Amino acid sequence: MVVLVGAIAVAAGLGSSSAQFNGPVSPDVNSQMRQPSPSHSTDDEPYVAREMQAKQLKRLREEHQKQVFNDTAKLLQLATNLKAEVDKGSKPSPDVIKDVDEIGKLAKRVSDRIKTQ
């Protein structure tokens, strides 16, 4: 019987102590437990992101300019070859007709790239 009364007293004590841990947490404890989010680890991240974007934009512009330059050089070469064929005064060959089509495509591509620059 004494054991039973002791067990009841221990159980009652455990019940009240579990209420301590299940209750509301104070704001101070909650703020101490909060971890900084990994996406905002430093204050200079926006600067780094802007710097990376600027470098990427500069690289894209350089690549774009290089493509325009290469297309223009090819366009000049095709136009020079076409002029030489026309100056001969002979009947145009199928290769010349392909070159004329290529000149039209390149001229459009260069024009579009320059407009988007």
Helices and strands as residue ranges (DSSP letters): H 2-22, H 27-33, G 38-40, H 45-88, H 94-116
